[in-house]
Amino acid sequence: MAAPDLPEFTPGKVVTGEHQGGQYTIQALIGRGANGNVYLVRSAAGHPAALKAGPEKPELKAEVEVLAELKKRELENGDHRSFLLDADRFRTEDRSIPFYVMKFVRGMPIDAYIRKYGYRQIGAAGLGLLDRLSGLHRAGFIFGDLKPCHVLVEESGAVELVDYGGASAIGASVKQYSGWYDRKYWNAGSRTADPGYDLFAFAVLCLHVFDERGLRRLDGALLPQTRSAEDLVQLAGRIPALQVFRPWLERALHGRFTGSGEAHAYWKALCRLHPAKARRGSSRMLTAAFCGSLLLLGAVVYAALSL
């Protein structure tokens, strides 16, 4: 269920923070969810950002708390990639609306990215995702509701997690989850938040991206009480593009990693053993640049011979 409409948030409207004083001009509505609506905005300095606003709900407050803690931990470690830019309230004539501002990610869902640039890009994209998950886990939270639409990959290859509504403190119950990505759905563990929950979800994400039809067939052929992690492992074994990472997937699906740090290191080692080719888009750019260089060289030689 989506959050109620916010008639005050229309294109051209300037939202001013009640306490911090930040000003953001609404450009367009780009997403709607249960905890609030997301808008493309422009800051007073002219930079694009994403603003999420919604009714007074503990879920929205919890999102801000997770992002604020993650920002604090990242700054302590000298990392300035924080997703959270501002958190405040917008005062109207009759109410005060909570909102927070986050980095605007110019990317595409990881499944669309893999389709565009080729299956070999799962190595680098997966490494970036595991890096972001590791940082979140070190801050004391898991992402929880991990699925393709919540993992955006930029043209540069940088990976960002979006929509922290499902983030849960380690040791608590998972707040939000989605069917296939939930390990309890496969009778592979509990819904208690721990790093292994996210690692299991990432393994299923790989299966979904590379063989959605096979995953659907598998799910449809099993009764709820007969689903198992081993069924997913066997599916992974039938996907040629994932054979490089099959040992990693098996360990993640069976919950055999001690933490996300170990999982990140193992994935990285597999990437080194099987380096990916350059992205198709990158190859085209290199080819164009090479051809341009040849033309320029030819023009210089022609000019020199003409003197």
C-alpha positions in Angstrom: 0.0 0.0 0.0 1.4 3.4 -1.0 1.6 6.4 1.3 -1.1 9.1 1.0 -0.6 11.8 -1.6 1.1 15.0 -0.4 -0.6 17.9 -2.2 2.0 20.3 -0.8 4.8 18.5 -2.8 4.2 19.5 -6.4 6.7 20.4 -9.2 8.1 23.9 -8.6 7.4 23.9 -4.8 10.3 24.8 -2.6 10.5 22.7 0.5 12.4 24.4 3.3 13.6 22.5 6.4 12.1 23.7 9.6 15.2 23.2 11.7 18.2 22.9 9.3 17.0 25.4 6.8 17.8 23.3 3.7 15.9 24.3 0.6 14.8 21.8 -2.1 12.8 22.5 -5.2 10.5 19.7 -6.3 11.1 18.5 -9.9 9.0 15.4 -10.2 7.5 12.4 -8.3 9.8 9.4 -9.0 8.5 6.7 -6.6 5.8 5.8 -4.1 5.9 3.4 -1.2 4.2 2.4 2.0 6.5 4.7 4.1 6.4 7.8 1.8 6.9 9.3 -1.6 10.2 10.0 -3.3 10.8 13.1 -5.3 13.5 14.3 -7.6 14.6 17.7 -6.2 17.2 20.3 -6.8 19.1 21.7 -3.9 19.7 25.4 -3.3 23.2 24.9 -4.8 21.7 23.4 -7.9 22.5 19.8 -7.3 20.0 16.9 -8.0 18.9 14.9 -5.0 16.1 12.5 -3.9 13.7 13.6 -1.2 11.5 11.1 0.7 8.5 12.5 2.6 5.5 10.8 4.2 3.1 10.7 7.0 4.2 10.6 10.7 5.1 6.9 10.8 7.7 5.0 12.9 8.9 3.2 9.8 10.0 6.5 8.1 11.7 7.6 11.4 13.5 4.2 11.5 14.8 4.6 8.0 16.4 8.0 8.9 17.9 6.5 12.1 19.5 3.7 10.1 20.9 6.1 7.5 22.1 8.6 10.2 24.0 5.8 12.0 25.5 4.5 8.8 26.7 8.0 7.9 28.2 8.4 11.4 30.1 5.1 11.1 31.3 5.9 7.5 32.6 9.3 8.6 34.5 7.7 11.5 36.1 5.4 8.9 37.0 8.3 6.6 34.3 7.3 4.0 32.4 10.1 2.5 30.0 8.1 0.3 27.1 8.6 2.7 23.6 8.2 1.2 22.0 10.6 3.6 22.3 14.3 3.0 19.7 15.9 5.2 16.8 15.1 7.5 14.2 17.6 8.7 10.5 18.6 8.7 8.5 20.8 6.4 6.0 23.0 8.1 2.7 23.8 6.3 -0.3 25.7 7.5 -1.8 22.8 9.4 0.9 20.1 9.8 4.5 19.3 10.0 5.7 16.7 7.4 8.9 14.7 8.1 11.3 14.2 5.2 14.9 13.2 4.4 17.2 13.9 1.5 19.5 11.4 -0.1 22.0 11.2 -2.9 20.3 10.9 -6.3 21.6 7.7 -7.9 21.8 7.9 -11.7 21.7 4.2 -12.2 19.7 1.2 -13.2 18.5 -1.9 -11.4 21.2 -4.5 -11.3 19.2 -6.9 -13.5 18.8 -4.3 -16.2 22.5 -3.4 -15.9 23.5 -7.1 -16.4 21.3 -7.3 -19.5 22.8 -4.2 -21.0 26.5 -4.9 -20.3 26.7 -8.6 -20.3 26.6 -11.4 -17.7 30.3 -11.1 -16.9 29.6 -7.8 -15.1 28.0 -9.7 -12.2 31.5 -10.1 -10.7 32.2 -6.3 -10.3 28.6 -5.5 -9.6 28.4 -8.2 -6.9 31.7 -7.0 -5.4 30.3 -3.4 -5.1 27.0 -4.7 -3.6 28.9 -6.8 -1.0 31.0 -3.8 -0.1 27.9 -1.7 0.6 26.3 -4.6 2.6 29.5 -5.0 4.6 29.5 -1.4 5.6 25.8 -1.6 6.7 26.5 -4.8 8.7 29.5 -3.1 10.5 27.1 -0.3 11.5 24.9 -2.9 13.2 22.1 -3.3 10.6 21.1 -5.6 7.7 19.4 -4.3 4.6 16.6 -6.9 4.8 14.5 -6.4 1.7 17.2 -7.0 -0.9 16.0 -7.5 -4.5 16.9 -6.1 -7.9 14.9 -2.9 -7.8 16.7 -1.9 -4.5 20.2 -2.3 -6.0 21.2 0.4 -8.5 24.3 0.3 -10.6 25.6 3.6 -12.1 27.3 3.8 -15.6 30.6 3.9 -13.8 29.9 0.6 -12.2 29.4 2.0 -8.7 26.7 0.2 -6.7 24.2 1.8 -4.3 21.5 0.4 -2.2 18.2 2.3 -2.2 15.1 2.2 -0.1 16.2 1.4 3.5 12.6 0.8 4.7 13.5 -2.9 5.4 16.7 -2.2 7.2 16.7 -4.0 10.6 19.0 -3.9 13.6 21.1 -7.1 13.9 19.5 -9.4 16.4 16.0 -8.0 15.8 13.3 -9.4 13.6 13.5 -8.7 9.9 11.0 -5.9 9.2 10.4 -6.3 5.5 11.1 -9.1 3.1 10.0 -10.4 -0.3 9.1 -14.0 -1.1 12.0 -15.6 -2.9 14.6 -13.5 -1.1 13.4 -14.5 2.3 15.5 -17.5 3.7 12.5 -18.7 5.8 10.5 -18.9 2.7 12.9 -21.6 1.6 13.1 -23.2 5.1 16.8 -22.2 5.2 16.8 -20.2 8.4 14.9 -17.7 10.6 13.8 -14.1 10.1 16.2 -12.9 12.8 18.4 -10.2 11.3 22.0 -11.2 10.8 24.5 -10.7 7.9 23.7 -14.2 6.6 20.1 -13.1 5.8 21.4 -10.5 3.3 24.0 -12.9 1.8 21.2 -15.5 1.2 19.1 -12.8 -0.5 22.0 -11.8 -2.7 22.5 -15.4 -3.8 18.8 -15.7 -4.7 19.1 -12.3 -6.5 21.8 -13.9 -8.7 19.5 -16.8 -9.6 16.7 -14.4 -10.3 18.8 -12.2 -12.6 20.2 -15.1 -14.6 17.3 -17.6 -14.7 14.1 -16.1 -13.5 12.1 -18.7 -15.5 13.9 -21.5 -13.8 13.4 -20.0 -10.4 9.7 -19.7 -11.0 9.5 -23.3 -12.2 11.3 -24.5 -9.1 9.1 -22.5 -6.8 5.9 -23.7 -8.5 7.0 -27.3 -8.3 7.6 -27.3 -4.6 5.2 -27.3 -1.6 5.9 -24.7 1.1 7.1 -27.4 3.5 9.4 -29.0 1.0 11.3 -25.9 -0.2 15.0 -26.0 0.7 18.3 -24.2 0.2 19.6 -27.3 -1.6 17.0 -26.8 -4.3 18.4 -23.4 -5.0 22.0 -24.8 -5.0 21.0 -27.3 -7.6 19.4 -24.5 -9.7 22.7 -22.6 -9.5 24.5 -25.6 -10.8 22.3 -25.5 -14.0 23.1 -21.9 -14.8 26.4 -21.7 -16.9 27.0 -18.0 -16.3 27.1 -18.6 -12.5 29.5 -21.6 -12.5 32.4 -19.3 -11.5 30.5 -18.2 -8.4 28.8 -21.5 -7.6 31.0 -22.3 -4.5 30.2 -18.8 -3.1 26.5 -19.3 -3.8 26.4 -22.7 -2.1 28.0 -21.3 1.1 25.7 -18.3 1.1 22.5 -20.4 0.6 23.5 -22.8 3.3 24.5 -20.0 5.7 28.2 -21.0 6.0 29.9 -17.6 5.9 31.0 -16.2 9.3 30.1 -12.7 8.1 29.9 -10.4 5.2 33.7 -9.6 5.4 34.5 -13.2 4.6 31.9 -13.3 1.9 33.3 -10.2 0.3 36.9 -11.6 0.4 35.8 -14.9 -1.2 33.8 -13.2 -4.0 36.8 -11.0 -4.7 39.1 -14.0 -4.9 36.8 -15.7 -7.4 36.7 -12.5 -9.5 40.5 -12.4 -9.6 40.6 -16.1 -10.7 38.1 -15.3 -13.5 38.5 -11.6 -14.5 35.6 -10.2 -16.6 36.1 -8.8 -20.0 35.5 -5.0 -20.6 31.9 -3.9 -20.7 30.4 -4.0 -24.2 29.7 -0.3 -23.9 33.3 0.4 -22.8 34.6 -1.6 -25.7 32.6 0.5 -28.2 34.0 3.7 -26.6 37.5 2.4 -26.8 37.0 1.4 -30.5 35.6 4.9 -31.3 38.5 6.6 -29.6 41.0 4.4 -31.4 39.4 5.1 -34.8 39.3 8.8 -34.0 43.0 8.7 -33.2 43.8 7.0 -36.5 41.8 9.7 -38.4 43.7 12.4 -36.5 47.0 10.8 -37.3 46.1 10.5 -40.9 45.2 14.1 -41.1 48.5 15.1 -39.5 50.5 12.9 -41.9 48.5 14.3 -44.9 49.1 17.9 -43.8 52.8 17.2 -43.3 53.2 15.7 -46.8 51.3 18.6 -48.3 53.9 21.1 -47.0 
